[in-house]
Amino acid sequence: MSYVVHSIPQELADEVRRTRVSPGYGHAAQLEIARGTGPCRCCLQPFVVGRDSRLLFTYRPAARDGTLMAPGPVFIHAEYCRAFSGPGFPDGLRALPLAFEARAAGSRVIELAAGGDLSPEAQIERLFSSANAGWIHLRHAEAGCFIARVERAA
């Protein structure tokens, strides 16, 4: 099965870097040196702890069908990085504890899978096939925050 992984949009990340304001909320984005590996929600690569500067802000994933998506905290590199959007699973996410949140019409969560013996690719395939997910949100399994959106390839 083919799928595409989408990080937060490049335009949104660039706006936060330029304005230092959380889009849609108006409060300041917090600049800090990385204390954890993240990942960056733009390039989907882990941060280098103690070295990378990152911005923390509130982000609400786009709702494509008019449903309300819950906002939460995310980090991006403080300096420009290129947004990830492409086929295959990003290597930078493999070492992180991941939760796969299968969603259906109306943004209903129809299954939540975390950990286990399956590779990310196998987990995605399973959720699209057996759970009949419309899309999948990748979340950090420990912090619970949004990482990326996975969709079937067109």
Phi, psi and omega in degrees: 000137178264140178214165180233136177256129180243126171278187173296152183298144178305317183298321180293315179299316180296322178296316179296319179296320183287315187265338185059033180233142178286117185296134179084350182237331174082355178270160186295140171280137184270125177266133179205163171276137185303126174253355178213170185278348174090233021263174170295130182279001176263297182271349180063028175254147178292153175279153172269112184300133178081355182236311185285136171275138181221158178248132176255129178207168178274133181227138174241115179304143180296136176261115184278343183243022176082004180276160179275124176255139183285135176280161177193173182282140174220159176242145169226160172300140179291330177262159183308136167217158184270131180297137177275132171201111181181177179285157178083166183268131182296126181301327182297345182264348188300326184275355184270152173286116186246146170241138181249114184254099180285132182234152179234183180312143182078008181063025177291132173282119183256343174196144176235124180235133178219149178063213179086183184266354184279144172291162176304320180298316180293322179296316179296313178302315181298314182293322177289328183275296188280326179272348181056045180293143173281323175201171181229133170264129171273133178230157173285121187293336180268315183273335179084359186275155182297138174245306184199171178244136178246129179233155173297143177290144181288000000 
